[in-house]
């Protein structure tokens, strides 16, 4: 696996790949890789002729400086994990490479996706996501890019970025990978104690139970039940539990509508966790 840090280097490497008529798969990450990330990489390897992974902790998508500073980083471990699954190239850029002096932010109509759920509780977060993803797409110009459904709202927004930057980029959604007990895999889980991980399992359990509740209850009744269940955990600080249309994240008033998805966000031990599930 080759490691490059500059735009000149990666463009030179990918030029060689294109001359061989190989398709390019791209997996953007912020490092602290876990099995969920590696499943994305493995899928790209299966479906692409050449796989690029980026590791870049993007400062513009953190609305809380403490969260940015606490984000786990371990490049040497990440490199070994990527080598073990057969990644072709790691792009490890600096802030100066991604945001050169004079770089202008891209403006994309996100159809209000940026203002609900995560956007409501992390103002400015998706501005940073749009900026960095569009930048990576412009630099790498992949044939397909792989994103996990754990960040489902981000996935919808990334699709709009791809449509704006280049309609030739295919966005490939990948299922959530879960730890034993159901906790959605996340780099932030490394900051949880064993006890906190057990407590955090309630998020996926309530999501799973909501699947059966929604069959006999209204959306509001199911949401209220879930919120009550989650608030019974004294070590969990709930931010939201919402059931919305999975295509546009809008509130649904029509009972029995297909395509519903439940979203949850909560703090445990100072660590912010999110999860979602199709109902």
Secondary structure, DSSP 4 states (H G I P E B T S, - for coil): -EEE-SHHHHHHHHHHHHHTT--EEEEEE-S---HHHHHHHHHHHHH-SEEEEEE---GGG-S-HHHHHHS---HHHHHHHHHHHT--EEE---HHHHS-TTPPPP----TTGGGSTHHHHSTTHHHHHHHHHHHHHHHH--SEEEEEGGGHHHHHHHHHHHHHH-TTPEEEEEPPPB-TTSPBP-GGGGGS-HHHHHHHHHHHHHHHHHHHHTTTS-HHHHHHHHHHHHHT-TTEEEEEEEEEETTT--B--STT-SSEEEEEEEEETTEEEEEEEE-
